[in-house]
Amino acid sequence: MAISKARQEFIRFQVNLLRKRLKIKRYPIIMQKLILQEFHNKCLLRYLYLSDSIDAVSVVDPKSNLCVIIVNANKVKKHLLKRLNFSLAHELGHYILGHHRYFSNNITSEKVADLEEEANEFAGLLLVNESKLRQNKRVDSAQLSDYFFVSKEVIKIRKQKTPTDVRDLVNRYYI
């Protein structure tokens, strides 16, 4: 299911707020470093050996609001580091967007899918700056993947979602 326009704007607002608060101007954003430095009193990173189908997962203690992001130690391999960087941004997105409030025993699979899509959107917007992507639209995906430290698949998705001219921007924000 597609993310509603209102939720897209909320996600974009949260990403921009985070960028501004942390004064993010340089790329790539290395999520492990960002979480350890900027969220050290709100998020803990733990590495455990999990099923190969899991990159990372997060849990939030409802009383303290402390987030624990558990990274699959099997995925900490050189050829998977870009994917892991995205997974960390995705899990941080769940936390910042307040998704932990939705989880209960009776959450539907459709709602879980919606929350996962929102966390993906958050991670993509955070890690791949749209204006820099527009400035470098002729650069090949492999170079952009290295520049933003995300997979080529993330670059492909962000290129599809990023407006390329002024008319697209006007349609997105004013219609």
DADAUR-V239327 format. One line per field, one symbol per residue. phi: phi as a letter, one per 20 degrees, with the letter a starting at -180 (. if undefined). psi: psi as a letter, one per 30 degrees, with the letter a starting at -180 (. if undefined). burial: + if it has 9 or more other C-alpha atoms within 8 Angstrom, else -. A space follows every 10 residues. Layout:
# DADAUR-V239327
phi=???
psi=???
burial=???
This chain:
# DADAUR-V239327
phi=.ffffffgff fgffffffgf felfcdceee fgffffeecg eccddcdcec gffdebbccc fffemedddd dfffeecgfd ffffgfffff ffggffemff fefbfdfeff fgffffffff fgffffedff fffffdfeff ffffgffelc ffffggffff eegdbfffff ffdcd
psi=kkkleeeeee eeeeeeeeee eghjfllljj eeeeeeefgf gfkkkkkljl kffkellkkk jfefgkkjjj kjfffikefg eeeeeeeeee eeeeeefgff ffklfgklfe eeeeeeeeee eeeeeefjke eeeefhffkl eeeeeeefhl leeeeeeeee fkkfleeeee eefg.
burial=--+----+-- ++-++---+- --------+- +--+++--++ --+++----- ----++++-+ -----+++++ +++-++---+ ++++++++++ +++++-+-++ ------+--- -++++-++++ ++++++++-+ --++------ +--++--+++ ++-+++-++- -------+++ -----
